[in-house]
Amino acid sequence: MKSGLRNRLAEKMAGEITLSDSPGQALKKWRMNFNIPQGVLAERLSVSPSVISDYEGGRRKSPGTAVVGKIVDTILSIDEANGGKSIKKFAKILYTEFDEDVIYDIHDYASAVPLSDFAEAIGCHLLCGSMDQKIYGYTVVNSLNAIMQLTASEFNRIYGWSTERALIFTNVSSGKSPMVAIRVTPFKPRSVILQGIDAESVHPLVPLLAERDRITVLCTGLEVTEIVEILREKPW
């Protein structure tokens, strides 16, 4: 694995965990991003699983920079031993700029945000799925441009640093196209928010596709600029 990429990714991860208001949740997010069970990470660190659980749950004093650095290095080493799949995925994000006519806004949270709070902030109405979800970020996507301009691998870039996010697709006509695009790509978001459409206008295939991938789908009538402005002002 290229040392420059590894170092840059390690710096981002360690910085986010150390500077977060909830370091334990930030640590949990990165561990889950790399699909590493608590027990596996604990074994590689030569600590009991309860230590990792206590850090992530905020029951143990936040680890210092040296400990965070060791944890991050261990996460990356585990991924490298498994072929570096996650590191390669994040490399595409680190070294790629998004076109402004495809991505209107993208943001990642260090701590989990309840989907219910997120949805309420931008006036969403539930179409299908569970609201008992938490997200770690959002992406506001021009639905048509994303589908027309991005390849399947490029489409995965809209997930930012975590798939546990809300994808807000703008100016949709029925909601079918973005859900089909998600269906045929490997990564799935926690939630899809269809902008500029009401529930009655959503294609009947949408809830069926969402159910298969366990995606919560919501609708909002707010304008795109208003959505971006509201979300950027939130302190999450």
Secondary structure, 3 states (H helix, E strand, C coil): CCHHHHHHHHHHHHHHHHHCCCHHHHHHHHHHHCCCCHHHHHHHHCCCHHHHHHHHHCCCCCCCHHHHHHHHHHHHHHHHHCCCHHHHHHHHHHCCCCCCCCEEEEEEEEEEEEHHHHHHHCCEEEEECCCCCEEEEEEEEEHHHHHHHCCHHHHHHHHCCCCCCEEEEECCCCCHHHHHHHHCCCCCCCEEEEECCCHHHCCCHHHHHHHHHCCEEEEECCCHHHHHHHHHHCCC
